[in-house]
C-alpha cells in the first residue's frame, strides 16, 4: 500500500509531466501554424492542460481558463458545446483542489458552480452542484445556500429539493415527531422508541443505491440491535408490489412502512425526493443526523454511548 504522501507525489509528477507536454504542443503549433499536425497539437495542448489542472497543477489553472475562454469565442459553437467546455473547466479545477483539503475543494466548487449557473441559465447542472454542497453543509450554511438557489433558480424540481432541505435542516437538533403506518392499519409512533437509538431509512425501489442501503442497515441492525439500536424503513413506492419485489432480494430483519400515495405525509413534510437517505434519532428522540449513510457505524457508536 502507498502512503497518502506517495500518492500525492505521484500525481504531482504526472501533473507536471502533463503540463510539460502541453507546453511542447503549444510551442509546436505556434512555431508551425500551417503544419498538418498543428490542429492536433492544439487539441493535445488543451487536453494536457486539463490533465495537469485536474491532477493538482495549480500554476496551470489561469492558462486553462484563458484557453477555454478563447474557445468559447468561436461563433460556430452551439449552446451545448459552450456548456460542455465550461462544465469541463469546472470539473478539472475542482478535481485539482482535492489535495488542498475538503474545504478548499468545496469553496472551488461553489464558486465555479455559481458561475456555471449564471452563464447557462438554461442548464441546471450548476444548481445541482450547489444543492449537493448544501446537503453536505452544516445546517446554517445549508439553509443559506438553499435560499440563494431559490432566489435564482427557476427549476421546479430543484426548488422542491431546496425547500425540503430547508425544512429538514430546521428539524435537525429537535425532537422528531413521526407516526408511521403499516398496510394492515397498525401504526408506530416514533416517540414510543425513546431510550433507543433509531436509524430511519427512506427508500424506494427506483433508487439506484436502495438495495445497497437496505443491506447496509441490515448489517448495522445485526451489529448494534442488542446494544439498543432500532431500525425502521419507510418506503415511498407508489406500488406496494415494487417494494415487495425489492425486499425479496434483501431479507430485512426490521420493520418496513409505506408513505402511501394517498397520504405522502412524510415525503411532503420533509421534501424527501433524493433517495435513499438515512437519518439518526438519539435516545431522547432528537433528530441528530440527516446523512447517516456517510458514517453509520461511527454515528451509531457515538449515539449509543450518550
N, C-alpha and C positions, 0 to 999 in steps of 0.2 A: 504494500500500500504506500502511496505517496503522501507526503505531508502537504497541508494547505500551502505552505511556502514554496514547496517544489512545484506544485500545480500552478501556482501563480507565476512563478519564474518561467515555466514552460510556455504559458500563454503570452507572457510579456515578450519572450524571444520570438514567438510566432507572429505576434502583432508587429514587432519591429521588422521582421522579415517581409511581412505583407506590405508594410509601409515602404520598404526599400524597393520592392517590385513595382509599387505604384509610382514611385519617383522615376524609376528607369523607364516605365511605359510612357510617362508624361514627357520625359526628355526625348524619347524616340519620336512621338507624333508631333512635338513642337519642332524638332530638327528636320523631320521628313514629312511634312504635312500632305504631300502628294503621293506618298508611298502607298501601294496597295494594302499594306497591313496597318496603315495609320488609324483607320476606323476601329479595327480590332484592338489596337493599342489603347485607344480611348476607353473602350469597354473594360479592358484589363485594369487600367488606371482607376476607373470608378469602382469596380468590384473589389480591388485590393484596398482601396480607401475604406470601403465598408467593412472589410475583414479586419483591418487594422483597428478601426474605431470600436467595432464590436468586441474585440479581444483586449480592450482597455488602453489603446494608444490615444491618450487624451490630446497629444500635440497634433493629431490629425483631424480633430473634430471641426475646427474652423475651416480647414481646407475642404472637408467633405460637405459642410454647409454651403460653401461657395460653389463647389462643383454641382451640387444639387440645385441651387438657385439658378445657375446658368442653364441647366437642362430644363427647368421649369419655364424658362423664357421662350422655349420652342413653340411657335404658334400652331404647329401641327399636332401637338399633344391634345388629346381629349381629356375630359374630366377624370375618367378612370385612370389614365396613365399619370396624370399630375398627382392624383391622390396616392397612387402606388409609390411614386417617388418620395412623397412626403412621409408616408407611413414607414417606408423602409428606413428613412433617416431617423425617425423616432426609435424604431426597434434597435438599430445599431448603436445609437447614442445611449440608450437606456442600458442595453446589454454591457456596454463598455464601462458602466459605473458600478458593476457588480462587486468589484474588489474594493470600492471606496466605502462599502457598508450599506446596509438596508436603507438608512435614512437618506443617503445621497442618491441612491437608486430611485427611491420614491419621489424625491424632490425633482429629479431629472424627468421622471415620467409625468409628474403633474404639470410641470412647465411645458413640456412638448405636447402633452395631450390637449391642454387648453389651446395651444397654437393650432393643432390639427383641427380641433372643433371650430375655431374661429375661421380658419382658412377654407374649410369644407363643410359648410352648414348642411349640405345635403347628405352627409355621411354621419353615422352615429358612432363610429369606432372611437373617436376621441372621447366622447362622453362615456362609452363603455369602459375605457381605461380608467377614467376618473371615478366611475362608480365602483370599480374593483378596489381602487385606493380607499374610497370611503368605507367599504366593507371591512377593510383591514385596519382602519384608523381608530384611535381612541374615540369614545362617544362624542365629545365636544367637537373634535376635528371632523368626525364623520358627519355630524348634523350640519356643520357649517359648509362643508364641501357639497353636501346634497342640496342645501339651499341655493348655493351658487349655480349648480347644474340646473335646478328647477327654473331659475331666473333666465336661463339662456337656451336650454334645450326644449324643442317642441315635440319630441317623440313621445307618444303616449306610453309605450312600454317602459322607457327609461323614467318617465315622470312617475309612473306607478311604483317602480323599484325605489326611487328616491324617497317618495312619501312613506313607503313601507319601512325603509331603513331608518328614517327619522323617528317613526313610531317605535321601532324595535330598540333603538339606542335610548329612547326616553324610558323604556321599560327596564333597561339594564340597571341592576343595583336596587331594584324594588321588588316587593313580594309579587309573585306571578299568580294570578287567579285564572284558573283554566278548568273547564269541565268538558270531558271527552266522552263521546257516545259510541257504544257498540251497535252493531246491526240489530242485535236482539233487544235493544231498548235500554240495556243497562248502561250506567254512566260511571265515570271515575272523576272525582274532584281532586285536583292536584293537592289541595290543602290537606287531604287525608294522608298524604305521604310525608308530612312533616317529621323530621328526625332522620329522614333518609336523604342521601344524595340522589338526584334524579337526572338521568340523561334522556332528553327528548329528541327523537329522530324524526324529522319531517321529510317525507319522500313520496315519489310516485314512480310508476313503472317505466315512464318515459325518461327519467333522469339517467344520464349516461353512467353515473357512478353510484346509483341507488343500491344495486346488488352488493357492490363492494362495501358501501356504508352499512348495510344490514349485517354483513359478515363481521365487520369491524366492531359494531355494537354488540353482536353476539359474543365475540371473544372478550370484550370488556365486561359484559354481564357475567360470563363464566368466571372471570378472574376476581371480580370485586363484589358480586352479589352477597356472598357470605359476610362481607365486611360492612354492608349497608348501602349498596348501590341498587337502585331500581332503574329499569329501562322501559321506555314507552315509545311505541311507534305511532305516528299519525300520518295516514296515507291520504293523498289528495287525488287519487284516480277517480275520474267520473264514473268508471265502470268497475264494480267490485270484482268482476271476473279477472281483470288485469292484475289487480292486487293479489288475488289468489294464485294466479299463474306464477307470479314472481316468487311468492312465498313457498311454492312447491320446490323451488331450487335452493331456497335459503330457509332451512328449518329453524326459525327463531324460537327462542325459549322465553320470550317476554311478550306482553300483550300488544296487539295492534288495533288501532282505532281508525275511523274514517271521518274525514271532514267532508261529508256528503255534499253533492252539488246543490241540493235544495237549501242547505244552510250556509255552507262555506264560511262558518263563523271565525275560525282561526286564521285561515288564509286571508280573508278580507280584513280582519282586525289588524294583522301584522304585515300585510303586503308580502307574503311569502311566495315569491314567484320563481326564485332560483333554488332548485332542489338537486340533491339532498342537502340539508343543513342540520346541524346538531347543536342543541342548547344544553346547558347545565344549570340545574337549580340546586341550591345548597340546602342544608338541613333545616334552615329556618324558612324555606320556601321562597328565597330571594333568587331572582334570575341573575346568574353570575357570568355567563359566557354565551355569546351568540355564534361563535365559530369554533365549537368544541372539536371539530374534526381535525384541527391542526395539531392538537396535543392531547388526545383523550385520556391517556394514561396519566400524564402529568397533572392534568386538571382534576381527575378523579382522586389521585393521591392527595392533592392539596386540600380538596373539599372534605374528604373523609377524615383528614387529620384535624380539622377545625372543631 
